[in-house]
Amino acid sequence: HVKKLSSEEQKNLICGILEDLATDSNVELLCAYLRHCGLPLQTLRSASDIVPTFLNHYRIQPGLYDVERAWEDLRWWPPIAERIAKLDEKAQTQTSPSPECKNIND
């Protein structure tokens, strides 16, 4: 059973993604992510427009945000997707039995 998030919790999760990217102080990285998400960067007049535009991008209706889509956008952003793939590969090699162990019961 998944707890339904309040509107404020939804906003906090979505803004948290943006905050994590903004803490790097890498404007190009942030802009690349916003473009990946499909935000119309040409409509931003100043840095203060980023958060409201980002939230509006995921707003389904007043008080309801598409948190799942926000997480999917993050999950499939190339730097994150590459890191996840590397971690998955590492986990698989750590859990696969070595060739010597495969024949123990033979």
All heavy atoms as an XYZ file, in Angstrom:
854
protein
N       0.852     -1.184      0.000
C       0.000      0.000      0.000
C       0.892      1.239      0.000
O       1.691      1.426      0.900
C      -0.923     -0.041      1.212
C      -1.808      1.156      1.354
N      -2.730      1.491      0.399
C      -1.897      2.086      2.318
C      -3.368      2.595      0.805
N      -2.873      2.958      1.961
N       0.762      2.087     -1.016
C       1.567      3.289     -1.144
C       0.798      4.470     -0.560
O      -0.372      4.682     -0.878
C       1.901      3.571     -2.633
C       2.673      4.862     -2.771
C       2.680      2.409     -3.208
N       1.475      5.213      0.289
C       0.866      6.402      0.895
C       0.698      7.479     -0.162
O       1.608      7.754     -0.930
C       1.767      6.899      2.022
C       1.283      8.166      2.665
C       2.327      8.699      3.629
C       1.914     10.087      4.039
N       3.042     10.982      4.173
N      -0.458      8.085     -0.203
C      -0.694      9.205     -1.115
C       0.010     10.432     -0.547
O      -0.128     10.765      0.608
C      -2.197      9.459     -1.253
C      -2.538     10.545     -2.230
C      -4.023     10.601     -2.440
C      -4.551     11.770     -3.172
N      -3.896     12.395     -4.210
N       0.813     11.042     -1.394
C       1.566     12.215     -0.970
C       0.701     13.461     -1.008
O      -0.104     13.641     -1.926
C       2.773     12.418     -1.890
C       3.807     11.300     -1.930
C       4.848     11.590     -3.011
C       4.474     11.122     -0.589
N       0.917     14.334     -0.045
C       0.221     15.617     -0.061
C       0.803     16.467     -1.189
O       1.886     16.184     -1.714
C       0.406     16.339      1.277
O       1.747     16.801      1.410
N       0.116     17.508     -1.537
C       0.583     18.419     -2.576
C       1.955     18.987     -2.204
O       2.850     19.086     -3.045
C      -0.422     19.554     -2.765
O       0.035     20.474     -3.720
N       2.128     19.330     -0.933
C       3.402     19.891     -0.474
C       4.526     18.858     -0.583
O       5.639     19.181     -0.999
C       3.270     20.389      0.970
C       4.323     21.369      1.378
C       4.326     22.651      0.545
O       3.274     23.122      0.093
O       5.434     23.172      0.344
N       4.239     17.604     -0.249
C       5.240     16.541     -0.372
C       5.612     16.312     -1.839
O       6.785     16.096     -2.164
C       4.714     15.242      0.243
C       4.621     15.275      1.758
C       3.872     14.094      2.339
O       2.867     13.654      1.745
O       4.297     13.611      3.404
N       4.621     16.352     -2.716
C       4.888     16.201     -4.148
C       5.813     17.319     -4.634
O       6.803     17.070     -5.333
C       3.582     16.223     -4.944
C       2.679     15.035     -4.691
C       1.316     15.233     -5.319
O       1.174     15.894     -6.341
N       0.298     14.659     -4.704
N       5.496     18.541     -4.267
C       6.311     19.697     -4.662
C       7.723     19.565     -4.115
O       8.700     19.829     -4.823
C       5.674     20.999     -4.165
C       4.482     21.442     -4.965
C       3.738     22.597     -4.337
C       4.550     23.834     -4.185
N       3.760     24.987     -3.706
N       7.852     19.134     -2.856
C       9.173     18.996     -2.241
C      10.024     17.947     -2.957
O      11.224     18.151     -3.152
C       9.051     18.660     -0.759
C       8.564     19.829      0.069
O       8.653     20.978     -0.346
N       8.029     19.533      1.238
N       9.410     16.828     -3.350
C      10.153     15.799     -4.072
C      10.646     16.323     -5.419
O      11.802     16.122     -5.797
C       9.284     14.561     -4.280
C       9.132     13.660     -3.061
C       8.057     12.598     -3.315
C      10.446     12.993     -2.721
N       9.769     16.992     -6.130
C      10.133     17.517     -7.449
C      11.195     18.619     -7.317
O      12.189     18.628     -8.047
C       8.878     17.997     -8.206
C       8.018     16.775     -8.586
C       9.248     18.815     -9.440
C       6.656     17.103     -9.138
N      11.016     19.509     -6.367
C      12.008     20.573     -6.160
C      13.333     20.006     -5.654
O      14.389     20.564     -5.947
C      11.471     21.624     -5.191
S      10.242     22.701     -5.928
N      13.279     18.901     -4.933
C      14.495     18.259     -4.449
C      15.408     17.830     -5.588
O      16.634     17.920     -5.487
N      14.814     17.353     -6.666
C      15.596     16.974     -7.850
C      16.339     18.196     -8.364
O      17.540     18.151     -8.626
C      14.681     16.394     -8.951
C      14.028     15.087     -8.494
C      15.449     16.206    -10.251
C      12.913     14.597     -9.411
N      15.622     19.277     -8.492
C      16.205     20.521     -9.001
C      17.288     21.047     -8.055
O      18.358     21.462     -8.493
C      15.091     21.549     -9.181
C      15.371     22.772    -10.002
C      15.774     22.410    -11.411
C      14.148     23.675    -10.011
N      17.020     21.002     -6.759
C      17.989     21.487     -5.774
C      19.284     20.686     -5.830
O      20.374     21.249     -5.720
C      17.394     21.421     -4.368
C      16.342     22.460     -4.112
C      15.611     22.247     -2.793
O      16.109     21.477     -1.937
O      14.546     22.850     -2.613
N      19.164     19.368     -5.977
C      20.367     18.532     -6.060
C      21.229     18.934     -7.249
O      22.451     18.962     -7.148
C      19.997     17.051     -6.161
C      19.501     16.484     -4.842
O      19.687     17.138     -3.799
O      18.918     15.389     -4.865
N      20.605     19.232     -8.364
C      21.367     19.646     -9.548
C      21.926     21.053     -9.391
O      23.028     21.335     -9.844
C      20.489     19.571    -10.793
C      20.140     18.158    -11.238
C      19.024     18.192    -12.264
C      21.359     17.462    -11.795
N      21.184     21.921     -8.745
C      21.600     23.318     -8.597
C      22.750     23.470     -7.600
O      23.518     24.426     -7.697
C      20.420     24.180     -8.177
N      22.914     22.526     -6.669
C      23.977     22.656     -5.674
C      25.355     22.499     -6.294
O      26.345     22.917     -5.714
C      23.823     21.634     -4.528
O      23.803     20.321     -5.076
C      22.572     21.892     -3.728
N      25.437     21.892     -7.478
C      26.726     21.741     -8.158
C      27.236     23.067     -8.728
O      28.387     23.152     -9.134
C      26.625     20.734     -9.307
C      26.507     19.321     -8.808
O      26.859     19.069     -7.642
O      26.071     18.458     -9.580
N      26.405     24.073     -8.766
C      26.756     25.384     -9.341
C      27.237     25.252    -10.785
O      28.046     26.040    -11.251
C      27.819     26.092     -8.490
O      27.348     26.306     -7.193
N      26.744     24.256    -11.473
C      27.107     24.040    -12.871
C      25.881     24.390    -13.719
O      24.980     23.572    -13.898
C      27.533     22.591    -13.080
C      28.019     22.322    -14.481
O      27.651     23.018    -15.430
N      28.834     21.301    -14.632
N      25.860     25.603    -14.223
C      24.707     26.106    -14.973
C      24.462     25.273    -16.228
O      23.323     24.977    -16.570
C      24.898     27.602    -15.325
C      23.782     28.102    -16.227
C      24.976     28.428    -14.060
N      25.543     24.873    -16.910
C      25.386     24.082    -18.138
C      24.747     22.733    -17.853
O      23.890     22.259    -18.605
C      26.739     23.899    -18.835
C      27.194     25.165    -19.520
C      28.701     25.321    -19.510
O      29.412     24.350    -19.248
O      29.145     26.457    -19.773
N      25.142     22.109    -16.741
C      24.564     20.830    -16.349
C      23.077     20.991    -16.042
O      22.244     20.208    -16.490
C      25.301     20.273    -15.130
C      24.885     18.891    -14.657
C      25.361     17.827    -15.641
C      25.460     18.624    -13.276
N      22.748     22.027    -15.302
C      21.352     22.300    -14.967
C      20.532     22.556    -16.228
O      19.444     21.990    -16.397
C      21.257     23.492    -14.011
C      19.851     23.909    -13.590
C      19.127     22.786    -12.863
C      19.917     25.161    -12.717
N      21.054     23.360    -17.131
C      20.335     23.640    -18.380
C      20.169     22.376    -19.221
O      19.108     22.165    -19.815
C      21.044     24.721    -19.180
S      20.881     26.363    -18.453
N      21.198     21.539    -19.249
C      21.099     20.278    -19.993
C      19.988     19.409    -19.411
O      19.220     18.791    -20.153
C      22.435     19.538    -19.960
N      19.894     19.373    -18.082
C      18.839     18.571    -17.455
C      17.451     19.150    -17.770
O      16.525     18.404    -18.101
C      19.038     18.480    -15.942
C      17.971     17.629    -15.312
C      17.954     16.256    -15.509
C      16.946     18.196    -14.569
C      16.954     15.468    -14.979
C      15.946     17.411    -14.019
C      15.960     16.051    -14.232
O      14.954     15.278    -13.714
N      17.322     20.456    -17.674
C      16.028     21.085    -17.953
C      15.599     20.840    -19.402
O      14.425     20.567    -19.669
C      16.086     22.580    -17.640
C      16.317     22.944    -16.167
C      16.476     24.444    -16.009
C      15.219     22.402    -15.271
N      16.552     20.891    -20.327
C      16.241     20.579    -21.730
C      15.817     19.117    -21.870
O      14.873     18.802    -22.582
C      17.441     20.871    -22.635
C      17.573     22.314    -23.028
C      18.605     22.523    -24.131
N      19.945     22.117    -23.739
C      20.806     22.891    -23.065
N      20.460     24.119    -22.730
N      22.004     22.441    -22.761
N      16.536     18.212    -21.178
C      16.192     16.789    -21.200
C      14.740     16.582    -20.755
O      14.025     15.760    -21.324
C      17.150     16.013    -20.284
C      16.673     14.651    -19.916
N      16.756     13.576    -20.788
C      16.097     14.186    -18.775
C      16.247     12.504    -20.184
N      15.849     12.852    -18.976
N      14.325     17.330    -19.756
C      12.955     17.210    -19.230
C      11.920     17.839    -20.154
O      10.725     17.602    -19.986
C      12.858     17.860    -17.856
S      13.812     17.011    -16.591
N      12.373     18.628    -21.111
C      11.455     19.258    -22.049
C      10.994     20.640    -21.634
O       9.982     21.134    -22.146
N      11.714     21.270    -20.712
C      11.328     22.616    -20.309
C      11.675     23.614    -21.404
O      12.753     23.540    -21.989
C      12.048     23.026    -19.025
C      11.214     22.863    -17.759
C      11.032     21.418    -17.420
C      11.829     23.613    -16.631
N      10.797     24.542    -21.665
C      11.065     25.569    -22.682
C      11.988     26.646    -22.111
O      11.523     27.647    -21.557
C       9.665     26.112    -22.993
C       8.894     25.894    -21.721
C       9.470     24.664    -21.081
N      13.299     26.432    -22.216
C      14.262     27.358    -21.612
C      14.146     28.774    -22.167
O      14.436     29.746    -21.461
C      15.694     26.853    -21.804
C      16.040     25.526    -21.123
C      17.505     25.192    -21.344
C      15.718     25.573    -19.642
N      13.705     28.889    -23.402
C      13.586     30.219    -24.007
C      12.531     31.078    -23.309
O      12.546     32.291    -23.445
C      13.294     30.115    -25.517
C      11.946     29.551    -25.883
C      11.877     28.021    -25.883
O      12.791     27.348    -25.433
N      10.782     27.486    -26.366
N      11.645     30.446    -22.530
C      10.621     31.230    -21.831
C      11.108     31.751    -20.479
O      10.426     32.556    -19.860
C       9.339     30.394    -21.603
O       9.643     29.304    -20.733
C       8.760     29.891    -22.911
N      12.268     31.283    -20.026
C      12.800     31.739    -18.739
C      13.418     33.128    -18.907
O      14.292     33.324    -19.725
C      13.853     30.763    -18.210
C      13.389     29.335    -17.970
C      14.578     28.467    -17.554
C      12.294     29.277    -16.934
N      12.929     34.058    -18.118
C      13.454     35.420    -18.183
C      14.615     35.613    -17.215
O      15.488     36.425    -17.448
C      12.347     36.419    -17.875
C      11.242     36.433    -18.939
C      10.168     37.458    -18.608
N       9.675     37.341    -17.237
C       8.629     36.607    -16.861
N       7.940     35.942    -17.738
N       8.262     36.570    -15.596
N      14.583     34.867    -16.092
C      15.650     34.982    -15.088
C      15.713     33.675    -14.297
O      14.840     32.814    -14.428
C      15.380     36.154    -14.138
O      14.276     35.871    -13.306
N      16.737     33.565    -13.457
C      16.914     32.360    -12.641
C      15.720     32.138    -11.715
O      15.386     30.990    -11.392
C      18.197     32.458    -11.842
N      15.055     33.200    -11.331
C      13.905     33.057    -10.423
C      12.708     32.388    -11.100
O      11.775     31.964    -10.423
C      13.496     34.417     -9.850
O      13.077     35.280    -10.886
N      12.739     32.264    -12.423
C      11.657     31.591    -13.148
C      11.821     30.070    -13.176
O      10.887     29.352    -13.530
C      11.587     32.076    -14.608
C      11.123     33.505    -14.726
O      10.500     34.029    -13.781
O      11.397     34.115    -15.779
N      13.013     29.564    -12.815
C      13.286     28.137    -12.973
C      12.369     27.272    -12.119
O      11.734     26.347    -12.629
C      14.773     27.816    -12.691
C      15.653     28.486    -13.752
C      15.012     26.312    -12.673
C      17.138     28.397    -13.465
N      12.281     27.543    -10.821
C      11.482     26.681     -9.938
C      10.007     26.687    -10.328
O       9.407     25.618    -10.500
C      11.687     27.045     -8.453
C      10.715     26.269     -7.564
C      13.125     26.763     -8.031
N       9.372     27.848    -10.507
C       7.959     27.820    -10.893
C       7.727     27.121    -12.238
O       6.746     26.388    -12.403
C       7.547     29.293    -10.977
C       8.599     30.062    -10.290
C       9.831     29.224    -10.268
N       8.639     27.315    -13.184
C       8.500     26.670    -14.497
C       8.671     25.163    -14.372
O       7.940     24.386    -14.994
C       9.522     27.254    -15.498
O       9.315     28.665    -15.585
C       9.367     26.638    -16.876
N       9.631     24.735    -13.549
C       9.874     23.311    -13.318
C       8.651     22.669    -12.671
O       8.185     21.615    -13.108
C      11.117     23.151    -12.435
C      11.665     21.756    -12.388
C      12.243     21.176    -13.498
C      11.635     21.032    -11.210
C      12.780     19.890    -13.446
C      12.173     19.754    -11.135
C      12.733     19.178    -12.261
N       8.112     23.299    -11.649
C       6.907     22.764    -10.994
C       5.724     22.734    -11.954
O       4.974     21.749    -12.000
C       6.551     23.601     -9.756
C       7.370     23.325     -8.514
C       7.058     24.355     -7.442
C       7.125     21.917     -7.999
N       5.554     23.794    -12.713
C       4.442     23.856    -13.659
C       4.556     22.755    -14.717
O       3.552     22.226    -15.170
C       4.390     25.230    -14.320
C       3.099     25.437    -15.078
O       2.012     25.214    -14.534
N       3.203     25.845    -16.324
N       5.783     22.412    -15.071
C       6.019     21.360    -16.059
C       5.436     20.023    -15.595
O       4.971     19.229    -16.411
C       7.524     21.241    -16.302
C       7.902     20.235    -17.331
N       7.628     20.404    -18.677
C       8.530     19.045    -17.223
C       8.072     19.358    -19.353
N       8.635     18.514    -18.496
N       5.464     19.787    -14.282
C       4.968     18.523    -13.732
C       3.585     18.635    -13.093
O       3.066     17.657    -12.573
C       5.977     17.972    -12.714
C       7.261     17.562    -13.382
C       8.400     18.340    -13.251
C       7.328     16.437    -14.183
C       9.588     17.984    -13.885
C       8.497     16.076    -14.821
C       9.620     16.855    -14.670
O      10.777     16.492    -15.305
N       2.979     19.799    -13.153
C       1.650     19.990    -12.562
C       0.600     19.323    -13.450
O       0.541     19.550    -14.656
C       1.333     21.470    -12.414
C       0.008     21.731    -11.707
C      -0.233     23.210    -11.442
N       0.673     23.681    -10.404
C       1.565     24.655    -10.579
N       1.647     25.289    -11.729
N       2.365     25.010     -9.604
N      -0.205     18.465    -12.822
C      -1.300     17.801    -13.532
C      -2.554     18.667    -13.424
O      -3.286     18.851    -14.390
C      -1.561     16.398    -12.945
C      -0.334     15.510    -13.154
C      -2.810     15.770    -13.553
C      -0.392     14.183    -12.426
N      -2.783     19.166    -12.230
C      -3.894     20.065    -11.935
C      -3.517     20.774    -10.644
O      -2.542     20.384    -10.003
C      -5.207     19.292    -11.788
C      -5.210     18.299    -10.631
C      -6.452     17.434    -10.614
O      -6.913     16.974    -11.633
N      -6.983     17.208     -9.431
N      -4.255     21.796    -10.243
C      -3.888     22.481     -8.997
C      -3.783     21.480     -7.833
O      -4.682     20.681     -7.595
C      -5.030     23.472     -8.776
C      -5.527     23.759    -10.164
C      -5.390     22.445    -10.908
N      -2.629     21.497     -7.174
C      -2.420     20.628     -6.018
C      -2.012     19.205     -6.335
O      -1.873     18.384     -5.435
N      -1.805     18.875     -7.617
C      -1.436     17.507     -8.002
C      -0.292     17.562     -9.012
O      -0.408     18.218    -10.052
C      -2.640     16.782     -8.605
C      -2.428     15.321     -8.995
C      -2.089     14.466     -7.773
C      -3.681     14.773     -9.669
N       0.802     16.869     -8.690
C       1.998     16.874     -9.527
C       2.334     15.451     -9.963
O       2.077     14.487     -9.242
C       3.186     17.473     -8.763
C       2.951     18.911     -8.406
C       2.267     19.256     -7.243
C       3.383     19.929     -9.244
C       2.037     20.583     -6.922
C       3.150     21.258     -8.928
C       2.468     21.577     -7.767
O       2.235     22.885     -7.456
N       2.922     15.330    -11.119
C       3.292     14.028    -11.669
C       4.703     13.669    -11.182
O       5.687     13.797    -11.907
C       3.223     14.060    -13.198
C       3.275     12.685    -13.810
O       3.657     11.727    -13.111
O       2.937     12.573    -15.004
N       4.777     13.198     -9.949
C       6.048     12.838     -9.331
C       6.696     11.674    -10.082
O       7.914     11.659    -10.294
C       5.844     12.491     -7.838
C       7.132     11.988     -7.204
C       5.311     13.700     -7.085
N       5.902     10.728    -10.513
C       6.438      9.571    -11.237
C       7.155     10.003    -12.516
O       8.242      9.530    -12.830
C       5.322      8.585    -11.561
C       5.832      7.301    -12.178
C       4.750      6.260    -12.345
O       3.881      6.137    -11.474
O       4.785      5.574    -13.382
N       6.540     10.912    -13.250
C       7.173     11.409    -14.480
C       8.458     12.167    -14.168
O       9.463     12.043    -14.878
C       6.212     12.301    -15.260
C       6.755     12.637    -16.649
C       5.754     13.405    -17.480
N       6.302     14.739    -17.664
C       5.623     15.865    -17.621
N       4.343     15.854    -17.412
N       6.201     17.017    -17.804
N       8.462     12.929    -13.075
C       9.668     13.656    -12.667
C      10.800     12.674    -12.358
O      11.943     12.881    -12.774
C       9.377     14.544    -11.462
N      10.487     11.584    -11.672
C      11.503     10.578    -11.346
C      11.951      9.835    -12.596
O      13.122      9.480    -12.732
C      10.999      9.603    -10.289
C      11.026     10.214     -8.925
C       9.953     10.552     -8.157
C      12.174     10.585     -8.160
N      10.366     11.121     -6.980
C      11.727     11.150     -6.951
C      13.555     10.506     -8.392
C      12.604     11.635     -5.975
C      14.421     10.985     -7.415
C      13.942     11.532     -6.231
N      11.030      9.575    -13.495
C      11.407      8.915    -14.753
C      12.321      9.808    -15.586
O      13.277      9.322    -16.187
C      10.165      8.527    -15.564
C       9.440      7.320    -15.021
C      10.272      6.052    -15.099
O      10.813      5.741    -16.181
O      10.407      5.380    -14.057
N      12.030     11.107    -15.618
C      12.912     12.040    -16.333
C      14.316     11.998    -15.737
O      15.305     11.983    -16.463
C      12.362     13.467    -16.283
C      11.188     13.689    -17.223
O      10.940     12.823    -18.091
O      10.516     14.723    -17.079
N      14.393     11.953    -14.403
C      15.692     11.873    -13.747
C      16.353     10.533    -14.043
O      17.530     10.473    -14.386
C      15.528     12.062    -12.238
C      16.812     12.004    -11.422
C      17.762     13.131    -11.811
C      16.487     12.066     -9.935
N      15.608      9.451    -13.949
C      16.131      8.094    -14.153
C      16.721      7.919    -15.555
O      17.716      7.239    -15.739
C      15.005      7.084    -13.911
C      15.140      5.669    -14.450
C      16.349      4.941    -13.945
N      16.464      3.577    -14.399
C      17.384      3.176    -15.275
N      18.185      4.036    -15.846
N      17.519      1.906    -15.585
N      16.109      8.540    -16.551
C      16.563      8.361    -17.934
C      17.463      9.477    -18.437
O      17.862      9.478    -19.593
C      15.369      8.150    -18.869
C      14.717      6.849    -18.554
C      13.501      6.664    -17.971
C      15.266      5.539    -18.744
N      13.267      5.326    -17.790
C      14.327      4.613    -18.256
C      16.470      5.065    -19.268
C      14.556      3.236    -18.289
C      16.696      3.699    -19.294
C      15.746      2.807    -18.811
N      17.825     10.412    -17.576
C      18.794     11.436    -17.960
C      20.132     10.729    -18.128
O      20.566      9.974    -17.254
C      18.851     12.516    -16.889
C      19.682     13.702    -17.263
C      19.725     14.326    -18.476
C      20.573     14.417    -16.423
N      20.584     15.390    -18.432
C      21.122     15.466    -17.182
C      20.962     14.282    -15.099
C      22.032     16.370    -16.668
C      21.866     15.184    -14.584
C      22.399     16.222    -15.358
N      20.819     10.898    -19.254
C      22.015     10.103    -19.539
C      23.044      9.969    -18.411
O      23.479      8.847    -18.137
C      22.592     10.761    -20.796
C      21.359     11.255    -21.510
C      20.459     11.748    -20.397
N      23.436     11.032    -17.700
C      24.418     10.813    -16.629
C      23.901      9.878    -15.518
O      24.648      9.074    -14.975
C      24.685     12.215    -16.074
C      24.324     13.134    -17.197
C      23.183     12.466    -17.918
N      22.627      9.970    -15.212
C      22.047      9.108    -14.164
C      21.849      7.700    -14.710
O      22.172      6.717    -14.039
C      20.709      9.696    -13.653
C      20.914     11.087    -13.051
C      20.027      8.744    -12.684
C      21.726     11.129    -11.785
N      21.327      7.589    -15.922
C      21.101      6.270    -16.525
C      22.418      5.499    -16.646
O      22.467      4.289    -16.377
C      20.438      6.416    -17.895
N      23.489      6.188    -17.031
C      24.801      5.533    -17.136
C      25.280      5.043    -15.774
O      25.808      3.936    -15.660
C      25.831      6.498    -17.726
C      25.619      6.793    -19.196
C      26.503      7.925    -19.703
O      27.513      8.270    -19.024
O      26.186      8.476    -20.768
N      25.097      5.847    -14.759
C      25.527      5.462    -13.405
C      24.722      4.262    -12.907
O      25.288      3.334    -12.317
C      25.374      6.655    -12.458
C      25.785      6.368    -11.046
C      27.296      6.220    -10.940
N      27.637      6.007     -9.548
C      28.512      5.134     -9.129
N      29.188      4.411     -9.982
N      28.756      4.987     -7.850
N      23.429      4.263    -13.157
C      22.588      3.135    -12.750
C      23.028      1.872    -13.475
O      23.137      0.803    -12.870
C      21.097      3.444    -12.999
C      20.620      4.521    -12.012
C      20.246      2.179    -12.877
C      19.252      5.077    -12.307
N      23.307      1.974    -14.768
C      23.759      0.810    -15.545
C      25.070      0.267    -14.986
O      25.234     -0.960    -14.862
C      23.909      1.181    -17.017
N      25.999      1.150    -14.630
C      27.275      0.710    -14.059
C      27.064      0.028    -12.711
O      27.691     -0.990    -12.419
C      28.229      1.889    -13.910
C      28.825      2.348    -15.217
C      29.746      3.523    -15.015
C      30.242      4.034    -16.357
N      31.056      5.239    -16.232
N      26.197      0.588    -11.887
C      25.926     -0.021    -10.582
C      25.243     -1.383    -10.741
O      25.559     -2.321    -10.009
C      25.071      0.916     -9.723
C      25.774      2.182     -9.236
C      24.780      3.121     -8.573
C      26.913      1.843     -8.287
N      24.315     -1.478    -11.702
C      23.662     -2.764    -11.970
C      24.682     -3.797    -12.424
O      24.658     -4.949    -11.984
C      22.573     -2.619    -13.048
C      21.301     -1.970    -12.532
O      21.154     -1.838    -11.295
O      20.464     -1.582    -13.365
N      25.576     -3.388    -13.310
C      26.606     -4.298    -13.821
C      27.519     -4.764    -12.686
O      27.840     -5.944    -12.566
C      27.418     -3.593    -14.902
C      28.464     -4.465    -15.558
C      29.212     -3.692    -16.637
O      28.553     -3.127    -17.522
O      30.452     -3.663    -16.546
N      27.906     -3.835    -11.840
C      28.768     -4.168    -10.709
C      28.057     -5.129     -9.757
O      28.645     -6.104     -9.291
C      29.180     -2.898     -9.969
C      30.122     -3.129     -8.818
C      30.519     -1.834     -8.160
C      31.426     -2.093     -6.980
N      31.766     -0.864     -6.273
N      26.783     -4.873     -9.488
C      26.023     -5.741     -8.594
C      25.897     -7.146     -9.175
O      25.989     -8.136     -8.456
C      24.642     -5.151     -8.332
N      25.705     -7.245    -10.480
C      25.587     -8.554    -11.121
C      26.895     -9.318    -11.065
O      26.897    -10.523    -10.851
C      25.102     -8.411    -12.559
C      23.649     -8.034    -12.616
C      23.021     -8.374    -13.946
O      23.690     -8.808    -14.873
N      21.727     -8.195    -14.034
N      28.013     -8.645    -11.251
C      29.296     -9.348    -11.204
C      29.629     -9.771     -9.780
O      30.279    -10.790     -9.578
C      30.454     -8.503    -11.769
O      30.557     -7.290    -11.027
C      30.260     -8.207    -13.239
N      29.149     -9.029     -8.798
C      29.405     -9.385     -7.404
C      28.535    -10.549     -6.946
O      28.913    -11.284     -6.057
C      29.191     -8.180     -6.494
C      30.268     -7.140     -6.645
C      30.004     -5.912     -5.800
O      28.918     -5.718     -5.276
N      31.022     -5.067     -5.677
N      27.358    -10.718     -7.567
C      26.459    -11.788     -7.142
C      26.578    -13.035     -8.002
O      26.052    -14.072     -7.650
C      24.989    -11.319     -7.149
O      24.642    -10.876     -8.462
C      24.761    -10.200     -6.153
N      27.267    -12.944     -9.119
C      27.456    -14.119     -9.979
C      28.534    -14.998     -9.380
O      29.585    -14.515     -8.967
C      27.892    -13.685    -11.385
O      26.886    -12.929    -11.995
N      28.289    -16.305     -9.337
C      29.324    -17.193     -8.810
C      30.523    -17.229     -9.741
O      30.386    -17.103    -10.955
C      28.633    -18.554     -8.741
C      27.449    -18.452     -9.620
C      27.092    -16.994     -9.730
N      31.686    -17.363     -9.167
C      32.898    -17.454     -9.980
C      32.893    -18.792    -10.710
O      32.220    -19.738    -10.290
C      34.135    -17.329     -9.101
O      34.198    -18.436     -8.230
N      33.646    -18.917    -11.810
C      33.678    -20.178    -12.564
C      34.097    -21.361    -11.691
O      33.595    -22.460    -11.861
C      34.701    -19.917    -13.671
C      34.768    -18.432    -13.794
C      34.422    -17.873    -12.444
N      34.971    -21.124    -10.719
C      35.405    -22.211     -9.850
C      34.251    -22.740     -8.999
O      34.173    -23.923     -8.703
C      36.543    -21.746     -8.920
C      37.768    -21.226     -9.633
C      37.651    -19.756    -10.023
O      37.040    -18.952     -9.312
O      38.187    -19.415    -11.099
N      33.371    -21.851     -8.586
C      32.263    -22.238     -7.708
C      31.147    -22.927     -8.474
O      30.365    -23.667     -7.883
C      31.707    -21.026     -6.989
S      32.863    -20.281     -5.829
N      31.026    -22.681     -9.747
C      29.935    -23.277    -10.527
C      30.023    -24.800    -10.544
O      29.027    -25.480    -10.625
C      29.937    -22.747    -11.960
C      29.459    -21.323    -12.072
C      29.429    -20.895    -13.532
C      28.934    -19.460    -13.631
N      28.917    -18.993    -15.014
N      31.194    -25.334    -10.475
C      31.362    -26.782    -10.590
C      31.533    -27.485     -9.249
O      31.884    -28.666     -9.225
C      32.584    -27.074    -11.484
C      32.379    -26.549    -12.893
O      31.258    -26.609    -13.405
N      33.427    -26.043    -13.501
N      31.271    -26.827     -8.153
C      31.452    -27.430     -6.845
C      30.602    -28.673     -6.672
O      31.062    -29.684     -6.161
C      31.150    -26.406     -5.715
C      32.284    -25.408     -5.661
C      30.951    -27.093     -4.385
C      32.118    -24.329     -4.630
N      29.359    -28.636     -7.095
C      28.457    -29.776     -6.893
C      28.527    -30.814     -7.996
O      27.841    -31.813     -7.957
C      27.010    -29.300     -6.743
C      26.827    -28.476     -5.477
O      27.472    -28.766     -4.467
N      25.980    -27.480     -5.549
N      29.351    -30.591     -8.999
C      29.457    -31.557    -10.113
C      30.296    -32.753     -9.727
O      31.207    -32.771     -9.011
C      30.040    -30.892    -11.360
C      29.044    -29.899    -11.965
O      27.861    -29.942    -11.591
O      29.484    -29.079    -12.779
